[in-house]
């Protein structure tokens, strides 16, 4: 995912800052992946949050929330804040992102400045859904936010040179959506997202 930001596009895509911590997040319906530059994927956890009913109080996130599944009192719910690849609960997603950003950036010097964050989104995400992801990440403590379509990130992660003018068919199967895309010359030629 980080390699993708090195490519420059016609829109003049900004490059990720080397003076801050660079973080990549894949907000999946069933699993969230968090990667840190030069360390790789450091967090792989279920996209679950334990919330006290009637309040916005978060009791547990990720693996801790999954362990509570089926073992909680009536006033505690286990929720999945990401549904079909998009945010279904702003507050819960914001708390989940805050939690994972804190876990990803342990260096106190790096915490002085807000991290640059790359977030994977389904290829057919609407403008409203993109703004919701950006707002949630910004409120969770991210600095600059870069949104990357999941098929592009999957292609780069698989080692495909997406800068060449040759077609590559990518199928990214996720828990909530499956993205199918034809990629050529650093962009998506045609795509479809199936829930």
N, C-alpha and C positions, 0 to 999 in steps of 0.2 A: 504494500500500500504506500509506503514512504517513497518508493522508487517512482511512483506515478507523478508525484509532485515535481520531480526534476524535469518532466516534459513541459515545454512551453506550448501554449495553444494560441489560436488566433485572438482569443479574448484577452490575452496578456495575463495568464494565470500567475499569481504571486508565488514565490518560492517560500518554502517553510524556513523559519528563522533557525539559525544554528546557535544562537545565543540563549535560546530557551529550550525547555524540554519539549520534544515532539512526541505526541501520543496519537495512536490510531485506535479507533473504536469501531467494532462491528456490532451494531445494535440488532441482535437477532431476536426473533420471536421466542425461541426456546433457549438460546445460549448467547451470552455476551462475551466477545473476545476483546481484550485490551492488549495492545502492543506498544512497546516503548523503543524508540530509536536506539540502535546498537545493542539491544537486549532481546528483541523478538517478542513473541507473545508471552506475556507474564501472567495473564489472568484469563482463565476459561471457566466461566461459571454460569449457572442457570439464570435466566432473566426472570427472577422471582423476588418479590418483596413482601415481607410480613408487615401488615399495617393494623393498627388498633382501630376498630370500627368507630365511626363518628368523629374521628380526629384525623389529622395528617401525620400522626406520630409513627415513624418507621421503627419497627422492632428488630428486624433482621433483613439482610440482603444476600442474594446468591445462594451459596451452599448452605448457610445457616437457615435461610428461609425454606429451602427444600427439605431440610431435616425436620422442620416444624410441620410440614404438610401432613394433615390428618391427625395431628397431635396437639392442636391448639384449642383453647377455650372458645366459647361462642363469640366473644368480643374481639377476636383476632382473625383477620382474613389474609390468605396468601393470594397475592394478585400478580398478574403478568402485565406490566405496564406497556409492553410492545405487542401489538396485535397485527398480524398480516404485514409485518415489516414496517409499520408506522406507529407513532406514539398514540396510545389510547388514554393515558393518564399523565398529564403534564407534571403535576406535583410529585407523583411517585417516581417518574422517570428522572426528574431533576435530582431527587434525593439519591437515586441509584447511581447516577453519573457522578455526583459529588463524592459518594463513597468510593467508587472505583478510581476516580482521579486522585483521591488522597492515597489510595493503596499503590497506585502506579508511580507517583512521584514522591519518593522518600527523602530525597536530598533537600534540606532546608534552603539551600541557596537557589535551587531551581524553583522552589515554591514562592520565592519573592516576586517573580513575574508569572503571569498567567501562561499556561502552556498552549502551544499551537496544537490544534486537534483536527485530525482527519476522521471523518465519519462516513461509513459506507451506508448507502441508501439504495432501495430497489430502483431499477431503471425507469419505471413508469410512475415515480413519485410526483405528485402534483406540487405546484408552487406553494400552496398553503401548507402542505405537509413538510416541504423543505424549510419553510420559515419556522415551523413549529420545532423542527430538529435544531435549527440554528439558535433559536431563542432558549430552548431548554439547555443546550450545551453552554451557551453564554452565561445563563443564570447559575449554572452548576460550577462555574469558575474557569471556563475555557477562554483563551485570548482570541486569536484568529481561528476561524473555523473553515475547513475545506470539506465540501461534500463530494464524494466520489461514488459513481454508480457501481453497484456490486459486481456486475460482469467485468468491468474494467479492472477492478481490484483483484478479482479472481484470476484474470488473464495474466496480470503482472506477477501475482503470487505463484502462478504455475510456470513462470519463466518464459512466457511468450513475448516476443518482441512486437509490441503493438504499434511501434512507429513505422513499420513497413506497410506499403500499400497492397497487402494481401489479406484476403478474408479469413477470419478465424471464428468458428461457431463455438460460443461459450454457453454452457448450461450450468447455472449455479443453483443447486437444490438446497433450499433452506427449510426451516421448521414452519414458517408462515407463508412464504412466497417462493416460487421458482422463477428465476430470471433466465430467459433465453435471449442471446444477443449475437449479432454478427459484428465483429470489431475489425476495423481496418484504419490504418493511418491515424492512430491515437484517438479514435472516436468510435461511437456506436453508429453503425450504418442503419441497422434495423433491430428492434427489440420487442419483447413481449414479457409481461410479468403476470404469472398465473398464481392465484391464491390457493 
